[in-house]
Amino acid sequence: MISTAHAVQAEQDRAEPTEQFETIYGKALPPIGFVEMCAREPKLCRPQGGRPTRLALSPDRWNLVYQVNSFVNGKIAPMSDEELYGKPEYWTLPTDAGDCEDYLLLKKHYLEGLGFPSSALLITVVLDEKAQGHAVLTITTDKGDFVLDNRRNDVLRWSDTGYSYLKRQSAEDPRQWVSLTNKDSVAGAVVSAGGKKK
């Protein structure tokens, strides 16, 4: 695991500063699945206090991030909300199966349990390479923004994923969301992080 941390560190050192951090363009509406989850389980959306955090990276922390990402990806079987719950969107902490939102919620839960600040662990909605809705967990660090994804065990810089970023949780208040695009055509699209998810 140590070699993985060093490889990630070397990769971040080579990145251009303009590619390190996602740009925020203003406020955004949260996904409906998120709103319904917060109504059902408000503790998952409660502000933890403190100021927004860019996590200071260390090899030990990178190893924990990599291990949590890989562990959850291997532990949870990919299955749609329709298959599990009979509805198009149902966000929850999974036990053995779930879709992309469920994977990231479990990763966020584990990392918070390991002492990572919730303000550095942000639910993010993207369009994938096929222009389908998808959700990932962004970890904001002093070296840039990185993505934990159920489709890969590698932890990549946000700009290296090939995704188009739509919106994510606000670091100031996890109940609020911010826009990551200034393109009206995309920002106006109704994306619940739905579509076909792995």
Summary of the structure (lengths in Angstrom):
residues: 198
radius of gyration: 15.7
end to end distance: 25.4
largest distance: 45.4
contacts: 594
relative contact order: 0.21
helix: 37%
strand: 23%
